[in-house]
């Protein structure tokens, strides 16, 4: 029963991101707090959890996939520049299998590890939902942004229900490389949507609040992950 509640929370976390974006005016202090929180949490979770976890299971080659995740969107954006398409949408094609397998691992986990793993997954869905919606909305509008979030939510449920069947279909090394690739792509999205101090000179307090809340959030997620291990 608790597992079901946690997977519902993970889906709510994805949906909550766009909702927070929509209720905060674009140039407001609240949006700046949200922007900084998103950047800090995504970077923190990728650098201190996603990449190390991938390296632990997939070896040194995962670092190459992480670098590829950083560079690949830049190459794609250059190739697709004339048609006006953006590589942010391609991030979804990496997120889909990543979230599918991650949710399947949770669905197939034994009771001893399921609770901590479920809490971690539910927690980091919020910044992923925020970042995905902000990046896609920026180039493709609200409708496509919401479609992307609904698709990620459906994949989360599908992975959880698939459990051992889906988990068994993916080799551990392949999943680790995919994890690193997606981590690198997420960092690229953060860096390409970075916040400019010159554009918001009076927002230092809001940035500080976003930084502190983001660091606390990352700390809680990593602490919970340590308990899981």
N, C-alpha and C positions, 0 to 999 in steps of 0.2 A: 504493500500500500504506500509506504514511504517513497519507494522508487518511482511510483506513478506520480506522486506529488512533486518530486524533484524534476522529473522530465517535463511536467507542466510548467514548473517555475523556469526551466531553461527556455521553453518556448515563450513564456511571458517576458523573459529577459530580452529576447530578440525583438519582440513587439514593443517593449517599453522604450527602446532607443529612439525609434522614429517619433513616438508620441512626445518624448522630451524635446526633441528637435522642433516639433511643430508648435509647442506651447511656449518656446523661448524666442523672442524677437531676434532677428539675425545679428544686429549690432549691439545687443544689450549685454549688461554685465553677466546676467544668468547664462547667456549663450557662450560667453567667454569662459566661464567656469566649466561649462559642459565640454567645450572644445579642448581645454587643457586636460580635464579629467580623462577624456577619451584618448588623447595622445599619450598621456602618462600610463594609463592602464594597459593599452595595447602594447606599447613599447616594453613595459615592465614584464607583462606576461610572456611576450615573445622571447625577450632576451634572457629572462631568468627561469622560464619554465619550458616553453615550446622547443626552443633550439637545444638546450641541455638535455631534455627528455629524448628528442630525436637523435642526438649524438650518442646518448647512452645505449640506445637500441639499434641504431643504424651505422655507427662508426663514423670515421672522419669524412667519408664521402657526403654526409649530410650537410657539412659546412659548404660544400660546393653547391648543393641544392639551395641552401639559404641565400648564397650570393646570387644564384640564378634567379631566385624569387625577387631579389632587389633589382636586378638588371633587366629581366625579361619584360616587365611592363613598360620600361623606357623604350626598348626596341619596338614593341608593339605600337606604342603611341606614335613613334616616328613613322612607322609603316602605314598606320591608319589615319594619319593627321589630315590628309586631304579630304577624307570622307566624313570627318568630324566625329568619328567614333573614339572612345576613350578606353584605355586598358582597365579602368576600374570595373567594368562589367566582366572582364575576363577573370577577375578575382573570384567571382562567383563559381566559375568552373573548377577552381581549386578548392573553394570552401565547401562545395557540395559533397565530394567524396570524403573530405576531411571530417565534416560534421556527421556524415553518415556513419563512418567507421567509429568515430569517437562516441557517438550515441549507442552504437551497437556494442562497444566494449562495456559501456555502462549497463546496457540491458542484459548482458551476459555475465556481469560481475557477480561474485559470490557475496553474500550478505555482509561479510567482514569488511570488504572494501567498497561496496556499492554506495554507502552513505557519503563517505568522504569524497569519492570520485564524483558522485552526483552533485554535491555542493559546489565543487570546483567548476564543473561543466556549466551548471546553472549560473554561477557568478560571472564567468568570463563571456557568457553569451551577451550580456548587456553591452560591454564595450565593442564587441564584434558587431552587434546590431547597430550601434551608434555609428561606428566608422563606415560600415557598408552602406547604410542609408545616406549618410552625409556625402560620401564620395559619389554614389550613383545619382542621388538627387541633384548634385551640383552640375552634372553634365547631361542628365536625361530626364529630370523632372520628378515630381512627387509620385506620379502613377507608377513609373518603372521602379522607383525606389521601394514602394510598397509591395509591388509584385515580387521583387527580389527577397524582401524580408519574409513574405508569406511562403515563398519557395523554400527558404532556409528553415522555416518553422516546420513545414511538411517533411523535409528531409530529416530533421531531428526526430520527429515521431516515427518515421519509417525505419530509421536506424535502430531506435529503441525497440520497436516491435520485432525487427529482424534478428536482433541479438546475435546468438552464436553463429547463425547461418551466414550473416554478412561479415562478421568478424573473421570467420574461417576462410572466407573468399579472398582476404587480403593478406599477403605475406608481411611479416613484421617489418622487414627492411624497407619494403615498398611504402608502407604506411609512414615510416619514419622519414623517408625522403620526401614524401608528399607533405608531411608536417613541416619540415624545414622550408620547403618551397613556398607553402602558404604563409609561413612566418615571415619570410623575406618579402613576399608580396604585400603583406599587411604593413610592414615597416615602410615600404615604398609609398603606400597610400598615405600613411601618417606624414612622411617627409614632404610629399607633394602637396599636402593640404596644411602645411605648417602655418602657425600663427605668427604674424608680424608685429613686433613691438612698436614699430614705426607707425603702423596703421591704428594702433590702439594705445597711445601713450598714457592714458589715464586708467588703464585696466590692470595695473600691477596688483592691486588687492584681489581682484577677481582671479587673476592668474595664480596668485599665491594660494587662494582657496582651492582652486582646481588641482593645483600641484599637491597640496596636503591631502585632500580627499582621495586623489588618485593613488598616491603612495600608500595611504592606509588601506585602500581597497586591494592593491597588489600584495601588500604584506599579509592581509587576511587570507587571500587566495593561496599564496605560497605556503603559509603556515598550515592551512588545511591540507595542502598537497603533501607536506612532510608527514602529517599524521597518516595519510593514505599509504605512504611508502613504509 
